[in-house]
Amino acid sequence: MLGFGQNMFPQRDNIVIEYKMNTDNSVDLSYTKEKPGSYYIELKFTPLSNCYQPGFKRVIKGYSDRLMKLKPADPNKGISFSYTYNYMMGDPKAKADENFSYVLPFKIG
């Protein structure tokens, strides 16, 4: 008998965030994603030093792009940070198109 545990085949994250430290002590954060569609992403910094950035919330659409640039409060020192992020498929502020007929697949009657 052969059995597989849940953790045997881990899923890869659809969205991956990476950062690049620049020579001017700023930091570029960018994302890549594997599946099409819009995703709402929320990025939180804990802790963050030498920079004033409360966080990041935005809908992303392309397969890759820059999310943001962190600029140092003191340009002579680097930025120290750690971050976590969550995402969900779709746009939480999307509105239905009133000119489109949305039809559900039900039998007549």
C-alpha positions in Angstrom: 0.0 0.0 0.0 1.3 3.4 -0.9 0.1 6.6 0.7 0.9 10.3 0.3 0.8 12.9 3.0 -0.4 16.4 2.3 3.0 17.9 2.7 4.6 15.6 0.2 3.8 17.8 -2.8 4.0 21.4 -1.6 2.4 24.1 -3.8 4.4 26.9 -5.1 3.2 30.5 -4.5 1.5 31.9 -7.5 3.0 35.4 -6.7 6.6 35.8 -5.6 7.9 39.2 -4.3 11.6 39.9 -4.6 13.7 43.0 -3.7 16.8 44.6 -5.0 19.0 47.0 -3.0 20.3 49.9 -5.1 23.6 51.8 -4.8 21.6 54.9 -3.6 20.4 52.9 -0.5 16.9 52.6 -2.0 15.1 49.3 -2.4 13.0 48.2 -5.4 10.3 45.6 -4.7 8.9 43.7 -7.7 6.6 40.7 -8.3 6.3 37.8 -10.7 3.2 35.6 -11.0 2.5 32.5 -12.9 -1.2 32.5 -13.5 -3.2 35.1 -15.4 -5.8 37.5 -13.9 -6.0 40.2 -11.4 -4.8 39.7 -7.8 -5.2 42.0 -4.8 -2.0 42.0 -2.8 -1.3 43.3 0.6 2.4 43.8 1.8 3.3 44.6 5.4 6.7 45.7 6.7 7.7 44.5 10.2 10.1 46.0 11.2 11.1 48.8 8.8 13.9 51.3 9.7 15.2 54.4 7.9 12.1 54.6 5.8 8.6 55.8 6.1 6.2 53.3 4.4 3.1 52.1 6.2 2.5 49.2 3.8 1.1 48.5 0.4 -2.3 47.4 -1.0 -3.0 47.2 -4.7 -4.5 45.1 -7.5 -1.8 43.7 -9.8 -2.6 42.5 -13.3 0.5 41.7 -15.3 2.9 38.8 -15.0 5.7 40.9 -13.6 6.3 44.5 -12.6 7.7 46.8 -9.9 5.5 47.1 -6.9 7.2 50.0 -5.2 10.5 51.8 -4.3 11.5 52.3 -0.7 13.5 55.5 -0.3 15.7 56.0 2.8 14.9 58.8 5.3 18.7 59.2 5.7 20.3 58.7 2.2 23.6 57.9 3.8 22.3 54.8 5.5 20.6 51.6 4.2 17.1 50.5 4.8 16.5 47.5 7.1 13.3 45.7 6.6 11.3 42.5 6.8 8.0 41.9 5.0 5.1 39.5 4.8 2.4 39.5 2.1 -1.0 38.0 1.3 -2.9 37.9 -1.9 -6.2 36.9 -3.3 -7.5 36.4 -6.8 -9.7 39.3 -8.1 -10.4 42.9 -7.3 -12.3 43.6 -4.1 -13.5 46.9 -5.4 -14.7 45.6 -8.8 -18.2 46.6 -9.9 -20.6 44.7 -12.0 -21.2 46.0 -15.5 -24.9 47.1 -15.6 -25.0 46.8 -19.4 -24.2 43.0 -19.3 -26.7 40.3 -18.7 -25.4 37.9 -16.1 -27.2 34.5 -16.7 -27.0 31.5 -14.4 -27.3 28.0 -15.9 -30.7 26.9 -14.7 -33.3 24.8 -16.5 -36.4 26.6 -17.8 -39.2 26.3 -15.2 
